[in-house]
Amino acid sequence: MQAPKKFLQRPRAAAPRRVRGVVLIEVMVAMLLFMLGVLGLVGLQGAMTRAQTDSKVRADAAFLASDVVGRMWSDLANMASYDGTGCASQARCKEWQTKVANDLPRGTGTVAVTATTGDVAITINWTMPNGDAHQYVTHTTVAKSGS
C-alpha cells in the first residue's frame, strides 16, 4: 500500500530573497543618530562654557565694585576725589580703574560721589569678546558715623 503522493511530498521552501545591504543601512542610520547626539552635546558644552565665562566676569565686576567701596571707606578724607571717570587727583581710584581695565575684557569703571550725603554710585562696563556689552551698577553710602 502506498500513501497518496500529496502526503509524501515535502513542501519546498520559497527561494531565498536576495536581501543585501539592509544591515549596512541600519548601521548608517544608527551612526547618523549617534553623531547628531554628539553634536548636540558639543553645542551644549559650548553654551555652558560661555555661561560660565559670563558668570565669572559678572562676579569679578561685583568684587571690583566692593573693592573701590573698601578703598573709599579707608580714605574717607579724600572721598570726594573719587568722583568722575578720570580719578586723576586720586591715586587709589586710578589704581582701581587700572585694575578694572586689566581684570575685565575691555572694562571701564566710574564712580559718582555725592559729597554731602556720602552716596556713591559705581558703574562698571565691559564687553565680552563676542561683542556683548554688560554693565554692573551698585549704590551704597560711605559716610562717617553721625554724618
BELJOJO-V821348 format. One record per residue. PSI is psi as a letter, one per 20 degrees, with the letter a starting at -180 (999 if undefined). D_CENTER is the distance of its C-alpha to the mean C-alpha in Angstrom with 2 decimals. Layout:
PSI/D_CENTER
PSI/D_CENTER
This chain:
p/92.22
q/89.19
q/86.02
q/85.04
h/82.92
h/80.00
h/79.42
h/79.61
p/77.19
p/73.62
p/71.15
q/69.42
q/65.64
q/64.02
p/63.19
p/59.64
q/57.22
n/55.56
o/51.92
q/49.91
i/46.21
g/44.98
h/43.29
g/41.68
g/40.26
g/38.96
g/37.24
g/35.69
g/34.37
g/32.95
h/31.25
g/29.78
g/28.35
g/26.97
h/25.34
h/23.70
g/22.30
g/21.01
h/19.41
g/17.69
h/16.37
g/15.19
g/13.32
g/11.76
g/10.81
g/9.23
h/7.13
h/6.31
g/5.74
g/3.40
h/1.66
g/3.79
g/4.18
g/3.64
g/5.42
g/7.65
h/8.62
g/9.49
h/11.44
h/13.07
g/14.14
g/15.68
g/17.40
h/18.77
g/20.14
h/21.83
g/23.13
h/24.95
g/26.38
g/27.72
h/29.25
h/30.88
h/32.29
i/33.86
l/35.31
h/36.65
h/39.58
k/37.44
h/34.83
h/35.95
i/35.29
i/31.50
p/31.64
r/30.37
h/28.01
h/30.34
k/31.25
h/33.96
i/36.40
o/34.21
h/33.23
h/30.83
g/28.91
g/28.91
g/27.65
g/24.75
h/23.88
h/24.03
g/21.64
g/19.12
h/19.63
h/19.26
h/16.26
q/13.94
o/13.53
l/16.57
q/16.78
q/19.84
p/21.25
q/24.26
p/26.44
p/28.97
p/31.78
o/34.60
h/37.24
h/39.64
i/37.34
j/34.80
p/31.91
p/28.87
p/25.91
p/23.05
p/20.68
p/17.85
q/16.37
q/13.95
p/12.90
r/10.03
h/11.77
i/11.31
i/13.24
p/11.17
p/13.06
q/12.19
p/14.85
p/15.54
p/19.18
q/21.27
q/25.02
r/27.41
p/31.05
o/32.38
q/36.15
q/39.06
p/40.46
i/43.03
999/41.79
